[in-house]
Every structure is written in structure tokens, then in C-alpha cells.
Amino acid sequence: MILLDTCALIWAVNRDPMSAPALKSIQRATKAGELFLSPVSAWEIGLLASRGRLSFGVPADVYVSRAFSAPGVRIAALSPQIAVRSSSLPGNFHADAADRLLVSTAMLMGLKLVTRDWRILSYGAQGHVSVLPC
């Protein structure tokens, strides 16, 4: 079971280059119905589009709707426990709220977080969260 961070989600949807292990994991998880996306990623995609940092070829809400309703995709609940845990992650983690929420989602749901973010990968290397570089 895996959770895509926002960049991994965008790369997967756009079919951008990703590592072979990440692609295999995404394909396996999709077939098994074990590919999770977080509402946090929907929020980040909306921000990226509204600030003109990324263009998706369609309105952000359409892009998000398509990604989140794709076969094999499950939506990771943004629970109060995840929100609280994000404010007190073990070890030393940076202050980006979206990353904190994604990491705490992966931790509490027992998911491997697929990411290219070096800060999250470093945090995973410290043993705090299971990660897979993409």
C-alpha cells in the first residue's frame, strides 16, 4: 500500500519519468486497489494552479477529480489524528504543513510514501516513515 506525495501524483498522472521501482509499485498498488491519494494533494494542486506555477491543461478541479476517481485509487482520510500527529512528528522535520500532513498520513495508515522530496527521503532514512524515491 502506497501514498503518492503531490509531485509523485502529478508525475504519475502526466506520465512524467519516474524510477522503475516507483512505477512498478504504483502499477501494483493500482491493480490491488491500494494506491492512496491525500486531500492535501488536491489542495496543493489547487494552489499551484491558482498561483500560475503549473498548468494542467484543464481546470485544477477537473484534474484533481480525474486523478482521485481513477480506477484503483483510494482517498486517504485526513483524520483529526493525522492532523494532530503532523504537529508533533518524531525527530527533526521541516515546517511545511502539506509535507507534515502527508508524512503523518503515511505513518498512521502504514503506507509507503512515494516522493522525490529530499527532505522527506532523508526523514525516511532516519527510520521515521517508509519512503520510496521516485
MOVEN-V751373 format. One record per backbone hydrogen bond with DSSP energy under -1.0 kcal/mol. CO is the residue of the C=O (numbers start at 1). NH is the residue of the N-H. Records with the same first field share a line. If there is no record, write none. Layout:
BEGIN
CO->NH / NH
END
This chain:
BEGIN
1->112
2->36
3->114
5->9
6->10
7->11
8->12
9->13
10->14
11->16
19->23
20->24
21->25
22->26
23->27
24->28
25->29
26->30
27->31
28->32
29->34
30->33
34->2
35->74
36->4
37->76
38->41 / 42
39->43
40->44
41->45
42->46
43->47
44->48
45->49
46->50
47->51
48->53 / 54
49->52
59->63
60->64
61->65
62->66
63->67
64->68
65->69
70->73
72->35
74->37
77->79
79->83
80->84
81->85
82->86
84->87
85->88
96->100
97->101
98->102
99->103
100->104
101->105
102->106
103->107
104->108
105->109
106->111
112->3
113->132
114->5
115->134
117->121
118->122
119->123
120->124
121->125
122->126
123->128
124->127
130->113
132->115
134->19
END
